Amino acid sequence: QLSCLLKMVTLHGIPKDWDSYPKDLLLFLSPSDYAGTGNCSQFFANVGKANVDVLPREVPQRQQLLLEALECLKIPGTQISEEDAEVLGWLVCDLGGEYIRNSGGRLLQDLSQCGSFLPEQEEAIRDVLSSGNTTFGPPAAWSAFTLSQLSGLIPVLDHSILQQIPK
């Protein structure tokens, strides 16, 4: 339905007031089409606020959005800054394990909002948390408050991490 609605809305070109339309429509619009009405960073900031469930993880269009976002933000290598993570929004949920590892703890808050993870992402999250080099510190120093902040990541924790957390 959204893709059909997009065709109707863009029948005579991209509207100038594009930002006033539902964010979910952007999931079906090419960033190059949007470029005429705003910068790509603004486009991906809006995409990052759209409903992630509209595009299932396995749809190639979703992976393409992530690749185009990384290119737009001119992210060198596999390290994501907090500012870039904020622009990416839910797109951080699709970042590979190398991005998660190389960004250290900067992505943990954003990742805790994701509904599910691929095995390589889970392993990377465990590696980052186990290192203790995050704002949360090592698992042995975690409190109930820390666990509430990491609530979305708790299913990813394995036995080796869980046994370090104080009762």
Secondary structure, DSSP 8 states (H G I E B T S, - for coil): -HHHHHHHHTTTS--TTGGGS-GGGGGGS-HHHHTTTS-HHHHHHHHTTS-GGGS-TT-HHHHHHHHHHHHHTT--TT---HHHHHHHGGGGGG--HHHHHHTGGGGHHHHTT-S---HHHHHHHHHHHHH--STT--GGG--HHHHHHTGGGGGG--HHHHTTS--
